[in-house]
Amino acid sequence: MTIRGTIKRCVLAVACAAGALMAPATAAEALRVCADPDNLPFSKAEGPERGLYVELAEMVGKRLGSQVEYVWWLTYNQRRALRNTILQDGCDAYFALPADAEYKLRGLQRSKAFIDVSYAVVAPPTFNFSGLPDLKGKRIAVLHGSPPNIMLARADGFTTVSFREQDEALDALAKGEADVALLWGPSAGYENLKRFQGRWRVTPVSGDGMGGQMAVAVRRGKDELALGIDRALAELAPEIAKLADKYGFPRSKPVQLARAAAAEPPALVQARTVRMGFVATADASKTVTVAATSKPAGDKVDLAAGQSRFNDICSHCHGTNGASPVSERDLRRLKARYKDVWRETAITTIKNGRSDAGMPAWKTTYGDKEIEELLAFLSTIQR
């Protein structure tokens, strides 16, 4: 799955409204490829640059003697996209499936991996980066809730500057508001190449959750097509390397991060998160009990303010109005999970944060009134 903070816009209005725009195959020999319409450097439906996956699909199609046609579908939720396209025989191939065998989907088979992708450290060329200790004492720009954000929250002595969007993090780096950034490598490399004219050194990293390899998905039973794609990818290895360079993918040897992070004693985990001008400290070695208010949500509480604050601050992790496609982040199920103590649980979590999940503490930012407004809004969406 291509990793992104959020989809900024959709280039096809129909795709945003209905979830997909499918172009019917016009010939039996056509190779129908599933792709995201707005996800450079990987794929793009319109414009002069089509993305690495699209250009590679064209090369593979040429090797197979097939015309390539596209099924454009937003892939923010990859499994849903696959269920509604390739798994329903809406297309023949999907050039964006993790090669990891643990990523299982019934009905699909994979090609051999054709490219490595990972998070990367983005820093000035003068910054010598050889491991996690080099980031101590630096202001590190991360995407809120991303694997690097969570990893650094579990380790001692790191200061993170959290953002919703990757371009915001890179802008902060350019303005001197962050010293380095730990971001999704292909996207950061592309922006560095196109928007910053190669200003930064982008160094890929490795470790749990930090990256992997990508393969092409083909429906089970289409063995001849799968073999043909495998042969084409092997023959196209030099061209794939050129495409990676063209789109700014970082391709140097990855630096290992996970081992250094895992060496931190769990009892001493402490994270310091800087976000929107405030500093919040979460100490996992202590359990802090916050007295929950018993004030019920009602007409005296500004529901609109609570909803607005939630969608401004919380929706990038929990979805608009709390409706996240990730079940553990779906806040419409708080009452179902925690029964009669769901409000107390929510208040404690909002105030103290959850460093293990990358959530900062908000008690230094919002008072009881603002938190009660959030609770009042959450009360209205419980199932």
N, C-alpha and C positions, 0 to 999 in steps of 0.2 A: 504494500500500500504506500502511495506517496504521502510522505509526511508533510502538513501545513498547519499553521495556526488556525485560519478560517478562509472561506471563499469570499473574496472581496466583492466580486460582481459576477454576473453571468453574461456572456456575450450573446447568448441566444435566449430571447424572452420566453420562447416556448419551453426551453429546457428548464428554466426557473419555475415556470408555472406548473408544468406537468411532470418534471423530473427527467424528461428525456426527449430527444428528437431522433427518431430512427429513420434512416434512409433505406428504402427497400433495395434489395439486391436486384441488379438489372441483368445479371448474367450468371449462369451456373458456376463459371470459373472464377467469379469475383471472390476476393478474400475480404470478408467483412470484419473490421477491427473495431473493438470497443475502445473509446478514448474519452477523456475529460475535455470539454470544449474550452476551458479557461484555466490551464494549469502549467504555464511555462515555469521551468525549462523543459517540462515533460511533454506537454501536448497543448495545442491551440487550434481551434476550429477556423479562425480567420487571421489574416495578417501575414506579413512577410516571413516571420519566423514561426514554424509549425511545432517545434519541440523535438527532443531526441527520440521519443517513442514514435512519433508520427513519421519522422524521416527514416527511422529504422524500419518501420512497417512498410514503407514504400520500397526500401531496398530488399526486404524479404519477399515482398510481393513480386518484384521484378525477377528475383531468383527462382520463384515458383512459377513464373509465367502467368501471374494473376493480376488483374486490376484490383486496386485496393479501394474499398468503400468503407465509410465510417459510420458508426453508431455512437452519437454523442450523448453522453450521460454524465452528470455530475457525480464525482466519486468521493465526496467528503465522507460518506458512509460506504466503504468499499464493498462490504458483504451484501448490502442491499442492492448496490449497483450491479454486482455480479448476478444476484438472484433474478434481477429484472432484465438482464441482457443475455449474456453468454449461456447461463444455465437454462434459459428458455429458448435457446437456439436463435436468439436475436442477432448474434454475431458469431464469428468463428474463432477469433483470437483476442486476447487481452494482454497488452505488453506492459503490465505493471503489477504482476503478482509476486509477493515475497517468495523467494526460493526456499525458505526455511521449511523443512518437512513438518514442523510443529504447527504451521499455519495450514490447517486442513479445511478443505471444502469438498463436499461430496459432488461427484459428477465432473470434476476437473482433473486434468493431468498437466504437469509442468514440463516446459523445456528445461534444458540445462541453464544455469545462471549465465547472464550475459553482461552484467555490470554490478559493481559495488556501490552502495549508497550508505551514507551515515551522517550523523551530526558532525560539526566541525567547529574548531576555534577560529574566529575571525579576529585578526589583530594586526597592528602595524608590522611592517617587515622587520623592524628592529627588535621585536619581541621574540625572544628565544623560548619556544615552548617544547618541553620534552616530557611533561607529565602533569598530573593534577596539582602537585605542590607549587608549580609555577604560577597558578592562578590565585594563590593566597595573597591577600592584600590588594587585590585588583577588584574593581567594580565590574561585575560580569553581567552583561545583558543576556537575558534568557526569555523565552516565551513562557508565560504563566501556565503551570500545569504540565509542561513538557518533561520528557525524561531527564534532560540536564537539570531543570529546575528542581525536580524531586530528588535527584542524586545529590545535588549540592546542599539541599535542605537537610540531608541525612549526615552530612559530613561537617566537621568542625572548622570554623575559621574562614568561611567564604561569604562574600557579600554579593548578592545578586540584585540586579536591577530588572524588574519584571515588566514585560510588555504583552499586549494582546497580539500584535502583528509583527511579522519579521521586519518589514520595512521601517517600522518605528524603532526597533532595536538597532538597526543599521544607522538610522538617522542620529540616534543618541550617541553611537560610537563616533560618527563623523563630527558631532558637535562637542565632543569631549565629555559628555555626560556619562559615558562608560569607558572603561579602559580596554576591554576585550569583549567579545560576544561568543556565546556557545549556541549555535543555531543549526537548523537543518542544512547540511552541506550543499546539496545541489542548488537549492534556492538562493542560499547566501553567495555561493560561487557565481551564479548567474547575475545576481544583482551587483556583485562586486565588479564583474566584467563589464556589464552594460551601463550601470548607473554611476559607478565610482571609478571607472577606467583602470581597474586593477590596483586600486589604492591599498588593499589589504592583502595579507597572506592568509589563505584559507587552508587550515590543516585538518584533515579528517581525523576522527577519533574512533576508538572501538571500545566495546564493553557491553554489558547487558542492557538491551534496549536502545543502544546507541546507533545501530545500523544493521546492515545485512546485504544480501544480494537480491537482484530482481530477475524474474524469469517470465516467460510467455505462457499464459494459460490457454489450454485447448480443451474442449469437451471430451470426456471419455468416450471411446469408440471411434474417434477420428484419428486413428493411429497413423495413417499415411500422412495426414497434414502435420501431425506432431513431429514425425520423423523428418519431413521436409523442412520444417521451421528449425529444428535442431541443426540440420546440415547447413542451412543458410546462415544461422547465427555463428557457427564455427568458421565458415568461410569469410564472414563479415567482421571478424574480430578487429582487424586493423581499422576498418571504417567506423566501428563503434568507438574505438579510442579517439578517433578524430572528432566524432560527434560530441564526445564528452568534453574535449577541449573547446570545441566551438561554443558549447553552452556553459562553460565555466565550472564543470563538475570538478571538485578537488580530487586529485588522483595520486597524491604522494602517499607514502607509507603511513597508515593510521597510527596514532599514539594511543596507547592503552590507558583508559581512565578507571574502569570499574574496580580493578584490584586495589588501587590507592584509596578509592572511596570506601570499599568494603573493609579496609583495615581499621577504620575508625571504630572505636568501641561503641556499641549501641547505647550504653548508658550515658554517654557523653555527647550524644548528638545535639548539636545546636546550630540553628540557621538564623541568619540575619537578612531580612528581605527589605529592599528599598523599593517602594512602589508609589508612584504619584505623589512624591514629595514627603512621604512619611517613612519612619523606620519601625518595623515590628519585629520582635524577637520571640522565637518559639523554642522552648527548651524541652526536649522529649525526655529528659531525665527526671522531670517533675510532673506530677499530675495536679493540675490546678482545677479546683471545683468552683464554678461561678454560680452564685445563687440565681436561679431563673426567676424571672418575673412571673407572677400569677395573673397579671393583668390580661384579660381576654381581649382578643381582637374584636373590634366593633366600630361603630360609626364615629367614635371620637378619635380614631387613629386614621391617618391619611393613607388610605390604601393606594391611591395613585402615586404618591411619593415613594411608597415601598416598592411598587412595581417598576417605577422608573429607575430607582436606584439599583434594583436587582438586574434589570436588563442592561444598565450601563456598566455595572461592575462584575456581576456574577455570570452573565449569560455565556461568556466565551468558554467557560468550563461546564456549566450546567444547562446550557441551551436556553433559547428564548422562552421566557415565562416558565423556566424550570423543566422544560420538556426535552431532556437529553436522550439521544438514541442509545447512550451507554447506561445500562440499567442502574449501576451503582451511583451514577451521578444524576439520575432522574429524581428531582426533588418533589415530584407529584406523589411519590410513594413513601414519604416520611412517616405519615400516620400508619400506613400498613406495616412498615418495618418496626417502628418504635412504640406503636399503640399509644397509651395514655401519656407517655413521657416524651413524645416526639418534640413538643415545643421546648422542653427543658434541654433535650439533646441538641436541638438546632441552635439554641442560644449559646450553649457552651461551646459548640463547634465554631460558630461565628466569632465569638469573642477570643477564644484561645487558638483557633486555627488547627490545622492538622499537618504538621511538618512532614509526616510520612507520605502524604498524598499531594504535597506541593501547595497546600492552601495556607496563606498567611493568616496571622491573627489580626482581627479588625477592631479590637477593643480600644486601641489608641487612636483610632480614626473616627469611629461612630459611638455616640452615646446611647443610653437606654432608649431614648425616643426614636432614633433612627433604626435601631435594631428591632424595636417593637413594630415599626412600620413594615420592615422586612418580614417579620413573623405574621403580621396581619395579612400581607399579600400571600405568603406561603400557605396560610390557612384556606385561602380561596381556591387553591389548585389541588388540594389533596383529593385523591380518589377514594 
